[in-house]
Amino acid sequence: MQYIFTVNPNGQATQIGGYMPDDNTIVTSQTFPVREERKGYRAELRYDAENGVHWEYIPYTPAEMRETAYSNYRCIEYGGELLTVDEANRLWEAYCAEGSDKATALTALIAEAKSTIRKIHPDEPIESEDEDDA
């Protein structure tokens, strides 16, 4: 285990991290890399000898895209409001717990919304006719 400190010119040490596992390496950089926002990608700070410290952009998986849509995409109209799938699920759970028939109506709306989102973010890419002709 290693502890990480900065030391000023007067010799005063300040701990800047908890501890570091023995198999990690400390690197320094004069600059911090600029991070771009890329739709459909998450950014991960990485290091290699050729590029130094840099952002690596990793595409979200279809499952991650669906999870984001379930929590952010307001596509279920219910009770005069637009709900996300997650909000509708919480409402459905409350109605089920009360034994309310409103849960049945929400079941169909949730299933339809999830089906739509699965079509937008399928697990496997849909092949176009152009690709089949090539």
N, C-alpha and C positions, 0 to 999 in steps of 0.2 A: 504494500500500500504506500502511496506517495501523497503528500500534501502539497498544494500549489500556493506559492506566495509571490508577491511582487516586492521588490526591494528598491527603495529610492536611493539617490546618491549619498544620503547621510547614513545609510545602512539600516533604516527602519523597514521592518518587514510587515506586510499585511497579507493575511490569508485571502485568496481570491476564489478558492474552491474548497469544497469539503475534502474529499480525498479522491485519488485517482488510482484505478487498478494498476498493478505492476506492468501489465502488458500494453498499456497505452503509451503514446508518445506525445510530447509537448512540442508544438510548432508555433512560430511567431510570424506575423505578417505586418508589414508597414501600412497596409490598407485593409478595409473590410469590403468584400465583394458586393457589388450592387445586385439586389434581388429584383427580378422582373416578375410581374404577375402574368401567368400564362393560364388561360382558361383550359380546364381539363387536366391540369398538372399540379402536383405538389412539389415544393422546393425542399431539398435536403442539402444541408451544408456538408460538403465532402472535402477530402484532401487527397492529392496524389502528387508525386514529385514533379511531374510535367506541368500541371496546372496550378499547383499550390492549393490554397483554400479557395473553394469555388462552390457555386450553387449547382446542383444537379437536378434536372427537372424530370420527374417520374410521372408518367401518365396514371391517372386514377383508373382503377379497374372498373368494369361495368357494375359490379356489386357496390363499390364505393360511391359511384355516381348515383345509383338507385337510392342508397341510404341518404345521401345528401338531398335528393329530390323528395324523398318521403318526409324529411324534416323541414324543407324550405318551400316546396312548390305548392302553392295554394290552388288546388284543383277540385276540391269537393265542396259543392254548394249544399249547405244544410242549415236550416234555421235562420235564413237570411244572411248567413256569413259564408265566406270562403275559408275552408280549413285545409291544412296539410293532412297527409295520411297519418302522421304521428298524432296530430291533434284529434283527428277523427277516431283513431284507435283508443285514445284515452277516454273520449266521450263514450265510445262503444263499451269499454270496460265498466264505466260508471253505470250505464244503462243496464248492462247485464247483471251487475251486482244488485241492482234494484228490481230485477225481473221485469224490466220495461220492454214493451214491444218496439220501442224506438231503436233498440239494438238491431233488430231484424232489418229495418230500413237502412241503417248505417252499414250493415254487412255488405249489401249489394253495392253501395256507393264506394266503399273502401276497395272492394274487389275490382271494380271498374277502374278506379284511379290507379291501383297497383298494376293492372294489366296495361294501361296506357303508358305508365312509366317504364315497364319492362320492354315495351315496343320501342321507346325512345333510347333506352340503354340496355340492349340485349346482351346476353353472355357471349354469343358468337356473332361476328359481323354478318350482316345479310349480304349475300352475293348478288351483284347486279347482273342484268342480262348481258351487259357489255363485257364483263369478265368471263362469262361462259363462252362468248364468241371468240375470244382471243386465243 
